[in-house]
Amino acid sequence: VEAAQGENVKTPRWMGGKMPLTAQLAAEERALRRGLRQAWLTGGEQACTALLRLEWKASEEVAERLTAHVARQAKAFPIPADEPVCVERITRRRSQLILFHVVAGRSVNRALAWVAGKRLGVPGSVVANLDDHGFLLSVDARKAPSDEALRTAFRPDGWQQDLRDALAANETLGRKFRAVAETGQLLPRKSLRGAVTPKSATWSAALLYTTLLRHEPEHPLLKEALREVMEDELDGPRAQEEAARLYATPWEVHNLPRPSPFGIPLFAFWNREIVQAADPDRALDELVTSLYEEWDA
């Protein structure tokens, strides 16, 4: 690099800790979970430690920590793997949290959560949250869907169209369209008056998007925005394959008083958005610690 003179320099950032799980790493994690689940069911802690040390070449300290985590999880239900599909329900006040353990990466899990939430048709709002290892739906506990309704939400028929309909109901496509329209020179970044202000560009993009959607839905830039979201951001084809697998695979639905140890990270991530305290991070750490301690009791 060279020193920049007279430039408004910004330090580049790489969100390394937040990079989505790739398909290959997801496959490796599923294999590890399958092995640990089977080892626990056949030989308990000793078998899990041996599996980690011999097959996965884990150090003694890492193997002990992982085995202790598996043992804590076993107090709720066996370690969630790809088969059977593990789902847990936690009712808290007026809300029911439905947590799906699906190790498929954030892109796929976002698509699964959006389509499942739309298909459930639960009265009121359905709030979704997700990470690389699963997704969570929050619904009204008084109108919570049945186990069969949950499974039906993943039927592969009409999946792509339902994903498009779910996208049309939020602002994702509109946000993507602005960048696509600028690249396609439909929205100028500069005019005869100089640079277009961000506020003006936002209004123009929103107006142009809604106009094209209503009067010219086959416009190539509109189709490109849809393609980028469906294929690049949500990995729609792989999400459809995962939905078909979830629909066809046996399920385990567990009604729990609190999230399982493997479900606590996603539960904590969901609560991070709603926790209210003088120090939210400390309050959240205390909540997570108390949940782990309850499973140790």
C-alpha positions, 0 to 999 in steps of 0.5 A: 500500500501507499500513503494516500494524500488528500483522501478520505481514507477508510480502514477496510474491515473483514467480518471474519467471525461473521462469514457464513458457513460454507456447504463443505464446512456444513457437511463436515459439522454434520458428520461430526454431529452424527458421530458424536450422537451415535457415540453418546448413544452407544458409549457415553462420555468415554466413546465421545472422547475416543471419537474426538481424539482418534478420528478428529485428532482433537487435543485432550483439552478440546475433547474434554470440553466438547464431551462435557458440552455433549453431556450437558446437551444429553440432559435435554435430548441427544445432540442434534444432527441431520437425521432425525431433524431436531426441533425444540419448542420453548413457551415463554409468556405469550410467545412460543419459540420454535427452534430448528437445528439445521446446519446448512449456513445462514443463507439457506437458513434465512430462506427456510425461515422466511418460507416456513414463516409465510406458509405457517399462516399463524395469526399475528406476526412471526418473528424469525432469527437464524445463524449457521446452525439453525433458525428460530421462529417466534409465534403467539403461544395461543395459536402455535402450529401443530407438529404436522403443520410445521412439517408441511411448511417445508414441502418442496412443492411451489418452494421457489414461488413461495420464496419470491412471495416472501421476498415481495413482502419485505424490503430485501428486493428493494434494497438490492434493486438500487445497487443493480439499477446503478450498475445498469445505469438506470439510476445515475450516481451523478447528474448535471448538478453534481453527485446525487445525494444518498437521500435522493437516490434512495427515493428514486430507487424505491419509486422506480422499483415499485413502478417497475414491479407494478407495470413492467415486472419482466424488466431485466434489471428487476429480474437481475435483482431477484436473481441475485437475492434468490441465488446469491444471497439466499442460495434458493436452489440449495434451500429448496433441496434442504426443505425437501430433505426436512420434509422427508426426514423423520422428526424429533420435537422436544417441548422444553422448559428452556433452550437446550445447550445447543440451542442457547447461542441462537436463543441468545442472539435472538434476545440480544435484539430485545434485551433492555438493561444498563449493560445489555451484553452483561445482562445477556451473558448472565442470562446465558450463564444461568441457562447453562447452570440450570442444565447442569443442576 
